[in-house]
């Protein structure tokens, strides 16, 4: 059976647009159905244009289609976390062993638009906006779409259906139902609200430009990522119910008092805080774990449609982009589409589950641990070990963010590395007091069997 030359993609978001480009470069013809308007010609709705952190996995995928350098030209390096405590001085926590290891703040809207245009430029990709898919028949590989501008319906068949339609995927529902599979969705008790911190005079940055800013407050937090125009995209993560919560902030006075009490240094930088707060929507966060991801050669799920994760490891887009690169590698090895889809799903499912779990765990670290003295000591020790034993000691964060090793291995290695750091932290008050000879023994005994040659391995 030859590989299908026609695909119908549902969703032209980041993953859908990049996948369309990958498939078009392999000679396929694609129709992409997008329920929203063209974000390149219409302004993105306030509160839904969250900046993203792109790192090694996402950049590798973009590099495969020749777009990594272009993306970096429109991104800002963030070399670490700038922690804003309620009291005391600002603290900086580097992400990597040196400044070469950083993540990059990039506009979701700009990146999505660039990928759409690159896909269309192949001449093999046509994107239909305002087309909402209403039914998907996995058994026949067909679907129905409603043109919301004309009210007309269109029936499409004869192409492999690919769901890149996000966490609320209609294609996922159809695949799971048709294949007798399972779908688990876990929503956080916290929601989020986006706010814009405007640029200073002359487009200057009011906060440190090369950092991801965090105001950790135990059960909630505020973060800020830099934009090229000098502004910052701020996001408040807060419970829906309780005290404090989104439900408890009912009036402008409530909002002003809450921010003054918990984020006093941010308040002067947010002159229209109250109006933004009530104008911008409150978003939800969900983890999706489902199986199967495929229905033979007729349907396939990628990105959030297959494995939505919460944003606290900065890997949602990176993981979705890695999906595209891995599928492209698999398609290069076989002409049987059903076998290709099945191999892709087998390779990616354990890794998607692992990063989903790590993302939830990292929420606790970001909102609470980063301000804890013990945590700060352990991070300093971790950084010293990374420099003292390069290639031997590897932290979970470094493996997830600065390498392409499988997420599942990063999870397992990180658990061992964290245990070593915790053990070495006992009885010392500073990383400089560390007994490197003892540390080397632990690293060789516990980590070496897992990490030997690990950083050279490609993800799967």
C-alpha positions in Angstrom: 0.0 0.0 0.0 1.5 3.4 -1.0 1.6 6.3 1.4 -1.5 8.6 1.0 -0.8 11.7 -1.1 -3.7 13.5 0.3 -4.4 14.7 3.9 -7.2 16.7 5.5 -5.8 18.4 8.6 -8.2 19.7 11.2 -6.7 22.8 12.8 -4.1 25.2 11.5 -2.5 26.1 14.8 1.2 25.8 15.5 1.4 22.0 15.1 -1.0 21.8 12.2 0.8 24.4 10.2 4.2 22.9 10.8 2.9 19.4 10.0 1.4 20.7 6.8 4.8 22.0 5.8 6.5 18.7 6.6 4.0 16.7 4.6 4.0 19.1 1.7 7.8 18.8 1.4 7.2 15.1 1.0 5.0 15.7 -2.0 1.6 15.4 -0.3 -1.4 17.6 -1.1 -3.2 19.0 2.0 -6.4 20.8 2.8 -6.4 22.4 6.2 -9.7 23.2 7.9 -9.6 26.0 10.5 -12.6 27.2 12.5 -11.1 30.6 13.3 -10.3 33.6 11.2 -6.8 34.0 9.6 -4.7 35.4 12.4 -2.4 37.0 9.8 -5.1 39.4 8.8 -7.3 39.7 11.9 -6.2 40.8 15.3 -5.8 38.0 17.9 -8.3 38.2 20.7 -6.9 39.7 23.9 -5.9 37.1 26.4 -5.3 34.3 23.9 -1.9 35.3 22.5 0.3 33.9 25.2 4.0 34.0 24.5 5.7 30.7 24.3 9.1 29.4 25.3 10.8 27.6 22.4 13.8 25.4 23.2 16.0 22.6 21.6 13.2 20.2 20.6 11.1 22.9 18.9 14.1 24.5 17.3 15.3 21.1 15.9 11.9 20.6 14.3 12.0 24.1 12.7 15.5 23.4 11.6 14.3 20.4 9.6 12.3 22.7 7.4 14.9 25.5 7.4 13.1 27.9 9.7 15.0 27.7 13.0 17.2 30.7 12.4 14.3 32.8 11.2 12.4 32.0 14.4 15.4 32.9 16.6 15.6 36.3 14.8 12.1 37.0 16.3 12.8 35.6 19.8 14.4 36.8 23.0 16.8 34.6 24.9 15.8 34.0 28.5 18.8 32.7 30.5 17.0 32.0 33.7 14.2 32.8 36.2 14.0 36.2 37.8 12.3 35.5 41.2 10.3 38.3 42.7 9.8 37.6 46.4 7.2 39.4 48.5 10.0 40.7 50.6 13.7 41.0 49.9 15.8 41.4 46.7 15.2 40.0 43.3 16.9 36.6 42.8 18.2 35.1 39.5 18.3 31.4 38.9 20.1 30.4 35.7 18.5 27.7 33.6 21.6 25.9 32.5 25.3 25.4 33.3 26.1 28.7 31.5 24.5 31.4 29.3 24.6 29.2 26.2 21.8 27.1 27.7 18.7 29.3 27.5 15.1 29.2 26.3 13.6 31.7 24.0 10.5 33.8 24.3 8.6 34.0 21.0 5.1 35.3 20.0 2.6 32.5 19.4 0.8 34.7 16.8 3.9 35.6 14.8 5.2 32.0 14.8 1.8 30.6 13.7 1.5 33.1 10.9 5.0 32.4 9.7 4.3 28.7 9.6 1.0 29.1 7.8 2.7 31.2 5.1 5.6 28.8 4.7 3.1 25.9 4.3 1.1 27.8 1.7 4.2 28.8 -0.2 4.8 25.2 -1.1 1.8 25.3 -3.4 0.5 22.1 -1.9 -1.3 23.4 1.2 -4.7 25.2 1.1 -6.1 26.6 4.4 -9.8 27.1 4.6 -10.6 29.5 7.5 -14.0 29.8 9.2 -14.5 26.1 8.5 -15.7 24.2 11.5 -15.6 20.5 11.4 -18.9 19.1 12.7 -18.6 15.3 12.2 -15.8 12.9 11.7 -16.4 9.4 10.4 -13.3 7.4 11.1 -14.6 4.2 9.5 -14.8 5.8 6.1 -12.1 8.4 6.6 -14.5 11.3 5.9 -15.7 14.4 7.6 -18.2 17.2 7.3 -17.3 20.9 7.7 -19.5 24.0 8.1 -18.4 27.1 6.3 -19.4 29.7 9.0 -19.3 32.6 6.5 -21.7 31.1 4.0 -23.6 28.6 6.2 -22.9 25.9 3.6 -21.8 22.3 4.5 -19.1 20.4 2.7 -18.4 16.6 2.8 -14.8 15.6 2.4 -13.4 12.1 1.9 -10.6 10.2 0.2 -7.8 11.6 2.4 -6.2 10.7 5.6 -7.7 12.8 8.5 -5.2 14.3 10.8 -6.4 15.9 14.1 -4.3 18.8 15.1 -7.3 20.5 16.6 -6.1 21.0 20.1 -7.1 19.9 23.6 -10.8 19.8 22.8 -10.2 17.7 19.6 -13.3 16.5 17.8 -11.0 14.2 15.8 -9.8 12.6 19.1 -13.4 11.9 20.2 -14.1 10.2 16.9 -10.9 8.1 16.9 -11.3 7.0 20.5 -15.0 6.1 20.0 -14.4 4.2 16.8 -11.5 2.2 18.1 -13.0 1.5 21.5 -10.2 3.4 23.2 -9.9 5.5 26.3 -9.7 9.2 26.9 -8.8 10.9 30.2 -8.9 14.6 30.8 -7.7 16.2 34.0 -8.4 19.9 34.5 -6.4 21.9 37.0 -8.2 23.7 39.8 -6.2 26.7 38.7 -7.1 28.9 35.7 -5.1 31.6 34.0 -5.5 35.2 32.9 -3.2 37.0 30.5 -2.2 40.7 31.1 0.1 42.9 29.1 2.8 44.9 30.9 3.5 47.8 28.5 6.9 48.8 27.3 8.8 51.6 29.0 9.8 55.0 27.4 11.1 54.5 23.9 10.3 50.8 23.8 12.5 50.1 26.8 12.1 47.0 29.0 10.7 47.8 32.5 12.0 44.4 33.8 15.2 42.4 33.0 14.8 41.5 29.3 16.6 38.1 29.3 14.7 36.4 32.0 11.4 34.6 32.7 10.0 36.6 35.6 8.1 34.7 38.4 6.3 36.0 41.4 5.8 32.7 43.4 3.2 32.8 46.1 2.8 29.2 47.2 -0.6 28.4 45.8 -0.6 30.9 43.0 1.8 32.9 40.9 2.4 35.6 38.3 4.8 35.2 35.4 6.1 37.5 32.7 7.8 36.8 29.4 9.5 39.5 27.3 8.3 40.7 23.9 10.3 42.3 21.1 8.5 45.6 21.5 9.6 46.0 25.1 6.4 44.8 26.6 5.9 41.7 28.7 3.2 39.1 28.5 2.1 38.4 32.1 0.0 35.5 33.1 -1.7 35.1 36.5 -2.3 31.4 37.6 -4.9 31.3 40.3 -7.5 28.9 41.6 -11.1 29.3 40.3 -12.6 28.9 43.8 -11.5 29.7 47.4 -9.5 32.6 48.9 -7.8 34.0 47.0 -9.3 32.9 43.6 -10.7 34.3 40.4 -14.1 33.9 42.0 -13.1 36.2 44.9 -11.9 39.0 42.6 -15.3 40.5 41.7 -14.6 44.2 41.6 -11.8 46.5 40.4 -11.1 47.3 44.0 -10.7 43.5 44.8 -8.2 43.2 41.9 -6.2 46.3 42.9 -6.0 45.1 46.6 -5.0 41.6 45.6 -2.2 42.7 43.3 -1.0 45.4 45.8 -0.8 42.8 48.5 0.9 40.0 46.5 2.7 41.6 43.6 3.5 45.1 44.8 6.5 45.7 42.4 4.3 44.7 39.4 1.5 47.1 40.2 3.2 50.3 39.0 4.1 48.6 35.7 0.4 47.7 35.0 -1.3 51.1 34.7 -4.6 49.5 33.3 -4.5 46.4 35.5 -8.2 46.5 36.5 -9.6 47.0 33.0 -7.4 44.3 31.5 -8.3 41.9 34.2 -12.0 42.1 33.5 -11.8 42.5 29.7 -9.5 39.5 29.2 -10.9 35.9 29.5 -10.0 33.4 32.1 -8.5 30.3 30.6 -8.5 26.7 31.7 -5.7 24.1 31.7 -6.1 20.4 31.0 -3.9 17.3 30.7 -5.1 14.9 28.1 -4.0 11.2 27.9 -5.8 9.1 25.4 -5.3 5.9 23.3 -5.2 5.0 20.5 -3.9 7.9 18.5 -4.6 6.3 15.1 -7.2 4.4 13.1 -5.1 2.4 10.7 -4.2 4.7 7.8 -7.5 6.7 8.0 -6.9 9.0 11.0 -4.0 10.3 13.2 -3.7 12.6 16.2 -0.8 14.9 16.9 0.0 17.6 19.4 -2.5 18.7 22.0 -5.2 16.6 20.2 -3.3 13.5 21.3 -1.6 14.7 24.5 -2.5 18.2 25.8 -0.3 19.2 28.7 -0.3 22.1 31.2 2.3 24.9 30.4 4.6 24.7 33.4 7.6 23.0 31.7 7.3 25.2 28.6 7.1 22.0 26.4 3.6 22.0 24.9 4.7 23.6 21.6 8.1 21.9 21.7 6.5 18.5 22.2 4.0 19.1 19.4 6.8 20.2 17.1 8.8 17.1 18.0 5.7 15.1 17.0 6.0 16.5 13.5 9.7 15.8 13.2 9.3 12.2 14.5 6.4 11.5 12.1 8.5 12.9 9.3 11.3 10.5 10.2 9.0 7.6 10.3 7.4 8.4 7.0 10.9 8.4 5.5 11.3 4.7 6.6 8.1 3.1 5.3 5.6 3.4 2.4 2.8 1.8 4.4 0.8 4.6 6.0 -0.9 2.4 8.6 2.4 1.1 9.7 3.9 4.6 9.8 1.1 6.0 11.9 1.2 3.0 14.3 5.0 3.3 14.8 4.7 7.1 15.4 2.1 6.5 18.1 4.1 3.7 19.7 7.2 5.9 19.9 5.5 9.1 21.1 2.9 7.9 23.6 5.3 7.0 26.6 7.1 10.3 26.1 4.0 12.4 25.9 2.7 10.8 29.1 6.1 11.5 30.8 6.2 15.2 29.9 2.5 15.6 30.9 3.4 14.4 34.4 6.5 16.5 34.6 4.6 19.6 33.6 2.1 19.2 36.5 5.0 18.6 38.9 6.8 21.7 37.7 3.8 23.8 38.6 4.5 23.2 42.2 8.1 24.0 41.8 7.4 27.3 40.0 4.7 28.6 42.4 6.2 27.4 45.7 9.6 25.8 45.6 11.6 28.5 43.7 11.4 30.8 46.8 12.4 28.1 49.3 15.9 28.2 50.7 16.4 24.5 50.5 15.3 24.5 46.9 17.8 27.3 46.1 20.6 25.4 47.7 19.8 22.2 45.7 19.6 24.2 42.5 23.1 25.7 43.2 24.4 22.2 43.9 22.8 20.9 40.7 24.5 23.7 38.7 27.9 22.9 40.2 27.5 19.2 39.4 26.5 20.1 35.8 29.8 22.0 35.4 32.0 19.6 37.4 30.8 16.5 35.6 29.7 17.5 32.1 28.0 14.6 30.2 27.9 12.5 33.4 25.6 14.5 35.7 22.4 15.5 33.8 19.4 17.1 35.4 15.9 16.5 34.4 15.4 20.2 33.4 18.6 20.1 31.2 17.5 16.9 29.5 14.0 18.1 28.8 15.0 21.6 27.7 18.5 21.4 26.2 18.5 18.0 24.6 16.4 15.7 22.5 16.6 12.6 24.5 13.2 10.9 25.1 11.0 12.6 27.7 10.5 9.2 29.4 14.3 8.8 29.9 14.6 12.4 31.1 11.9 11.7 33.7 13.7 8.6 35.0 17.2 10.2 35.0 15.8 13.3 36.7 14.4 11.2 39.5 17.9 9.7 40.2 19.7 13.0 39.8 17.3 14.8 42.2 17.9 12.1 44.8 21.7 12.6 44.4 21.4 16.3 44.9 19.2 15.9 47.9 21.7 13.6 49.5 24.6 15.9 48.8 22.7 18.9 50.2 22.5 17.3 53.7 24.9 19.0 56.0 26.1 21.8 53.7 24.9 25.4 53.6 26.4 26.3 50.2 27.3 24.6 46.9 30.9 25.6 47.4 31.1 23.2 50.5 30.3 20.2 48.3 32.6 17.2 48.5 33.2 16.7 44.8 34.9 13.3 45.3 31.8 12.0 47.1 29.6 13.5 44.4 31.6 11.8 41.7 31.1 8.4 43.4 27.4 8.9 43.5 27.2 10.1 40.0 29.2 7.2 38.6 27.4 4.6 40.7 23.8 5.8 40.1 23.6 7.9 37.0 26.3 6.5 34.7 24.3 3.4 33.8 21.5 5.7 32.7 23.3 8.6 31.1 26.2 7.0 29.2 26.0 8.5 25.7 22.5 9.9 26.5 22.9 13.4 25.3 23.9 12.1 21.8 20.7 10.1 21.4 17.9 11.5 19.3 14.4 11.5 20.6 11.8 9.0 19.6 
